[in-house]
């Protein structure tokens, strides 16, 4: 075979690999008593593709993630890297690195946590009693801790870490076995603004490495940073598949305004907004979140200022009027 034929064969092989469905969801339905959480959902995710599951609370995003992980029973079929999620759930989970919305860890150090999960995942990294081996550039744990900015925190107890560092640790655990698929459920939901941006930068790096990614989200920033395609879910169905740019155009009429307000003024601020017909709620991060039209941003800030309510900081995200 001459050189041109070899190059052509390699190109065809790479193209076919990129077009291979690494995750295939076909006609999946999930019922909880009389309630339908997933209604005949079908979705193909190709190798190297990043797909966002977008929708309001209760749309079915998390239920679909659980089905893909093989954690719940369902009607229909799901294949992950060729493994059937119903019959070979363990093989499916070995093929997936899963990062939940809020990871829960034992009261151990960062390094002890990584060793613990390496044992569970049967990752061969050599003799853990050898300090020289743990510091080796070839060591999987050391590589991940360095890559994710955790190297300076290896001896710290996990409960003392910030939310952003805990989320990085959850990602490090998910990457231990270098799985072909990464699955995230609201990856930055519990992070502050800076931690969210730093974490998204890490995920964008993985995206450039052609990792196959599925993530549930309702944040435009996440979708624009990570997604090739957005599967929009409503009432347990995928109703549209759009590019991130098309999603932004569709959602631009409304914004989510997050307001940092002192604890003793938050309830009054919420009451004030609701009296003016603004849809708002308290957030666990010590904030008040208002869902408004884009034109209402300044009026909302002025309304609270007239009531003597001090806003120490604010953040604006575009999005639909969702909870």
C-alpha positions in Angstrom: 0.0 0.0 0.0 1.5 3.4 -1.0 1.7 6.4 1.3 -1.4 8.1 -0.2 -3.5 5.0 0.4 -2.2 4.7 4.0 -3.0 8.4 4.7 -6.5 7.9 3.2 -7.2 4.8 5.2 -6.1 6.6 8.5 -8.3 9.6 7.7 -11.3 7.3 7.0 -10.7 5.4 10.2 -10.5 8.6 12.3 -13.7 10.0 10.6 -15.6 6.8 11.3 -14.4 6.8 15.0 -15.6 10.4 15.4 -19.0 9.5 14.0 -19.4 6.5 16.2 -22.2 6.7 18.9 -20.3 6.2 22.1 -23.6 6.7 24.0 -26.9 5.6 22.4 -30.2 6.2 24.2 -33.2 4.7 22.3 -36.9 5.1 23.2 -36.2 5.4 27.0 -39.2 5.8 29.2 -39.2 6.1 33.0 -42.3 6.2 35.2 -42.6 6.8 38.9 -46.1 5.5 39.7 -48.4 7.5 37.4 -45.8 10.2 36.8 -43.7 10.0 33.6 -40.2 11.3 34.2 -38.8 10.3 30.8 -41.1 9.9 27.8 -39.7 8.0 24.8 -36.3 9.8 24.9 -33.7 9.0 22.2 -30.2 10.6 22.0 -27.0 9.7 20.3 -23.7 11.1 21.5 -20.7 10.6 19.2 -17.1 9.9 20.4 -15.5 13.3 21.2 -18.8 15.2 21.3 -20.0 17.3 24.1 -23.8 17.4 24.6 -25.7 19.6 27.1 -29.1 18.5 28.6 -30.9 21.8 29.0 -34.2 22.3 30.8 -36.1 23.5 33.9 -36.2 21.6 37.1 -38.3 18.5 36.6 -37.7 18.4 32.8 -36.0 15.0 33.2 -32.3 15.9 33.0 -31.1 14.2 36.2 -33.4 11.2 35.6 -31.8 10.7 32.1 -28.3 11.0 33.7 -29.2 8.3 36.3 -30.5 6.0 33.5 -27.3 6.4 31.5 -25.3 5.5 34.6 -27.5 2.3 35.0 -28.7 3.4 38.4 -32.5 3.1 37.7 -34.8 0.8 35.9 -36.3 2.0 32.6 -38.0 0.9 29.4 -36.0 1.2 26.2 -32.3 0.7 25.8 -29.1 2.6 26.6 -25.6 1.5 25.3 -22.4 3.2 26.7 -19.2 2.1 24.9 -21.1 -0.9 23.7 -22.3 -1.9 27.2 -26.0 -2.3 28.0 -27.0 -0.1 30.9 -29.6 -2.6 32.0 -27.6 -5.8 31.9 -24.1 -4.6 32.4 -24.4 -1.6 34.7 -21.0 -2.1 36.3 -19.3 -2.1 32.9 -21.2 1.1 32.0 -20.1 2.8 35.2 -16.5 1.8 34.5 -16.8 3.6 31.1 -18.1 6.8 32.7 -16.5 9.4 34.9 -19.4 10.9 36.9 -19.3 14.2 38.7 -22.5 14.9 40.7 -23.8 18.4 41.5 -22.4 18.2 45.0 -19.9 15.4 45.8 -19.8 13.9 49.3 -16.5 12.6 50.6 -15.3 10.9 53.8 -13.3 12.9 56.4 -9.9 12.1 54.8 -7.1 14.0 53.2 -7.1 14.8 49.5 -4.4 12.2 48.9 -6.1 9.5 51.1 -9.3 10.2 49.1 -7.6 9.7 45.8 -5.9 6.4 47.0 -9.3 5.2 48.3 -11.0 5.6 45.0 -8.0 4.3 43.1 -8.4 1.1 45.1 -12.1 0.9 44.4 -11.5 1.5 40.7 -8.5 -1.0 40.7 -6.2 1.6 39.3 -2.6 0.3 39.1 -0.3 3.1 40.2 2.4 1.1 42.0 3.4 0.9 45.7 1.5 3.7 47.5 3.9 3.3 50.5 6.7 4.7 48.3 7.0 8.5 48.4 9.2 8.5 45.4 6.5 6.6 43.4 3.8 8.9 44.4 5.9 11.9 43.3 6.7 10.2 39.9 5.4 12.1 36.9 4.0 8.8 35.7 1.8 8.4 38.7 -1.8 8.8 37.8 -2.8 10.4 41.1 0.0 12.9 41.0 -0.7 13.8 37.3 -4.3 14.5 38.1 -3.6 16.5 41.2 -1.1 18.7 39.3 -3.4 19.0 36.3 -6.4 20.1 38.4 -4.6 22.5 40.7 -4.8 20.3 43.8 -1.1 19.6 44.3 -0.8 22.2 47.1 -3.7 20.6 49.0 -2.8 16.9 49.1 -2.5 16.8 52.9 -5.6 18.9 53.7 -8.7 17.2 55.1 -11.4 17.3 52.4 -14.0 19.0 54.6 -11.8 22.0 54.9 -11.6 22.6 51.2 -13.6 25.3 49.4 -16.5 24.3 47.2 -14.4 24.9 44.1 -11.6 22.6 45.3 -14.1 19.9 46.3 -15.5 20.0 42.8 -12.0 19.7 41.4 -11.4 16.7 43.6 -14.6 15.1 42.4 -13.3 15.6 38.8 -10.0 14.1 39.7 -11.8 11.0 41.1 -13.9 10.8 37.9 -10.8 10.9 35.7 -8.8 8.3 37.7 -9.5 5.4 35.3 -9.3 7.7 32.2 -12.9 6.8 31.2 -14.1 7.5 27.6 -17.2 9.3 28.8 -17.6 12.1 31.4 -21.0 12.9 32.8 -21.8 16.0 34.9 -25.0 17.0 36.7 -25.1 20.8 37.0 -21.3 21.1 37.2 -21.0 24.6 38.7 -24.4 25.0 40.5 -22.9 25.3 44.0 -19.8 27.4 43.1 -19.2 31.2 43.5 -18.4 33.3 40.4 -14.6 32.9 40.4 -14.7 29.2 41.3 -17.2 28.6 38.5 -15.0 30.3 35.9 -11.9 28.5 37.0 -13.8 25.1 37.0 -15.2 25.8 33.5 -11.7 26.5 32.3 -10.6 23.1 33.5 -13.6 21.4 31.8 -12.9 23.3 28.6 -9.3 21.9 28.6 -10.8 18.4 28.8 -13.1 19.3 25.9 -10.1 20.2 23.8 -8.7 16.7 24.5 -11.7 15.3 22.7 -13.4 13.8 25.8 -17.0 12.7 25.3 -19.1 14.8 27.6 -22.7 14.7 28.7 -23.8 17.3 31.2 -27.1 18.6 32.6 -27.3 22.4 32.9 -29.4 25.5 33.0 -26.5 27.9 32.8 -25.8 29.6 29.5 -22.1 30.1 30.5 -21.6 26.3 30.8 -23.3 25.5 27.6 -21.3 28.1 25.6 -18.0 26.9 27.1 -18.5 23.2 26.8 -21.3 22.1 24.4 -21.2 21.2 20.7 -25.0 20.5 20.9 -27.8 21.2 23.3 -30.7 18.8 23.8 -33.6 20.8 25.2 -35.8 18.8 27.5 -39.4 19.6 28.6 -41.7 17.3 30.6 -39.4 14.3 30.1 -38.9 14.7 26.4 -36.2 16.0 24.2 -38.1 18.6 22.2 -35.2 20.3 20.2 -31.5 19.9 19.5 -29.8 23.2 18.9 -26.3 24.7 18.8 -25.3 26.8 21.8 -25.6 29.9 19.7 -29.1 29.1 18.7 -30.0 28.5 22.4 -28.7 31.9 23.3 -30.8 33.6 20.6 -33.8 31.8 21.9 -33.3 32.7 25.5 -32.0 36.3 25.4 -35.3 38.0 26.3 -34.8 37.0 30.0 -32.0 37.1 32.5 -31.2 35.6 35.9 -30.1 38.4 38.3 -28.2 37.1 41.3 -27.9 39.7 44.2 -25.5 39.4 47.1 -27.4 41.0 50.1 -26.7 40.9 53.8 -28.5 38.0 55.7 -30.6 40.3 57.7 -31.9 42.1 54.6 -32.5 39.1 52.3 -36.0 38.3 53.4 -37.1 42.0 53.0 -35.5 42.2 49.6 -37.3 39.1 48.5 -40.6 40.5 49.8 -40.0 43.8 48.0 -39.3 42.1 44.7 -42.4 39.8 45.0 -44.6 42.8 45.7 -43.5 44.3 42.4 -44.4 41.1 40.6 -40.8 40.0 40.2 -40.3 36.2 40.2 -37.5 35.7 42.8 -36.2 33.2 45.4 -33.5 32.8 48.1 -30.4 30.9 47.1 -28.2 28.8 49.5 -25.1 30.9 48.6 -26.5 33.8 50.6 -28.1 35.5 47.6 -31.4 36.6 46.2 -32.1 35.4 42.6 -34.5 37.3 40.4 -35.8 36.1 37.0 -36.6 39.2 34.9 -36.7 40.6 31.4 -33.4 42.0 30.2 -34.9 45.5 30.3 -35.7 45.2 34.1 -32.1 44.9 35.3 -31.5 48.6 36.3 -35.1 49.0 37.6 -34.7 46.0 39.9 -31.4 47.4 41.4 -33.0 50.9 41.8 -36.1 49.4 43.4 -34.0 47.8 46.2 -31.8 50.8 46.6 -34.9 53.0 47.2 -35.9 50.6 50.0 -32.5 51.1 51.7 -31.3 47.6 50.8 -27.6 47.4 50.2 -26.4 45.2 47.3 -22.8 44.2 47.8 -22.4 42.5 44.5 -24.5 41.1 41.6 -24.2 38.8 38.6 -26.3 38.5 35.5 -26.9 35.4 33.4 -29.1 35.1 30.5 -31.7 32.3 30.6 -35.3 31.3 30.5 -37.8 32.1 33.2 -37.1 28.8 35.0 -36.8 27.9 38.7 
